Amino acid sequence: MFKKLALGLVIGASATAAYAQTEVHADSKASAYMQDERGIVTRSAFGLCWRTGYWTAADGIAGCDGELVPPIAKPIAPDIVAPTAVATAPVFAAPKRCDFAVSFASDQSFAFNKAVITEAAKKLIRNEIPGKLSACSKVEMVMITGHTDRLGSQQYNQRLSQKRANAVAAFLKSQGVSAPIETLGAGKTQPVKACDDALGRSKLIKCLAPNRRVVIEVRGISQ
C-alpha cells in the first residue's frame, strides 16, 4: 500500500488556517514530542503534534493522542422526555482518522548548512512512514516541510529548507513511492529551540540542531 499512497508537503503559509490550535503541555522535558521552552508541544498548522523519532504509544498525551479534555467522571443524565412523532434524519458516525506527524529528533537533524539526509533520518523514515501509511484506507494529504536554524538570512535559509524537503522527497521516491511529491520550505520561521549567542559559534550551531529538520504530516481515513 505504501507504494500507492500519494505524498505531498505542508508549511504554515500554505496550510489551512481554519484548524484550531490548542496549547498542549508536554509531560516533562523528556517528552517524546517536540516542545518549546515553556513545555508546550509544537503543533502543525493542521493541529497535529510533532513527535520525535523516539515516540511510542506509551508516550501519548491528552491533546495529541487522546481527547483534549478528560471525560467527565460523573455525568448527569438529562431529563427523560416523551417521544415525539417527528422523524429524525439518520446520524452517521464520523470516519476514524489516521492522522499523524513525524519530525526529526536532534540526532537525526541535518548537518549545519547541509541538505543531505543523515542515516538516522533515513532509518526514522523507513521505520515510521510505511507502517503508519498502511493504517490509512485513504490518504487525503501527505505534506513535507523543511526547516533551518536562525543563522543566515531568511532568503538563504528558505532555499536551504526547500532543498532539505526535496532531499526527503527524493529519498521517499527511492523507497518506492511513485506518486507525485510536493515540497515546501519554511526557512527559519518556525524554530522549536532557542539558544544564546553567548555560547560561541560551534556550541551555538550544535544547540540549534533541532531546528534543522523536516516534518512529515499525514491526514487520512483509517482502515
TAFEN-V345802 format. One record per backbone hydrogen bond with DSSP energy under -1.0 kcal/mol. CO is the residue of the C=O (numbers start at 1). NH is the residue of the N-H. Records with the same first field share a line. If there is no record, write none. Layout:
CO->NH, NH
This chain:
1->4
3->178
11->14, 15
24->41
28->31
32->52
34->42
36->39
39->26
40->36
42->50
44->47
48->44
50->34
51->103
52->55
56->59
57->60
61->64, 65
96->222
100->218
102->216
105->108
106->109
111->114
118->122
119->123
120->124
121->125
122->126
123->127
124->128
125->129
128->132
129->133
130->134
133->136
135->223
138->221
141->219
142->8
143->217
144->184
145->215
146->186
153->157
154->158
155->159
156->160
157->161
158->162
159->163
160->164
161->165
162->166
163->167
164->168
165->169
166->170
167->171
168->172
169->173
170->174
172->177
173->176
184->146
186->189
187->148
196->199
197->200
200->204
201->205
202->206
203->207
204->208
206->209
208->211
209->212
211->213
212->110
213->147
214->104
215->145
216->102
217->143
218->100
219->140, 141
220->98
221->137, 138
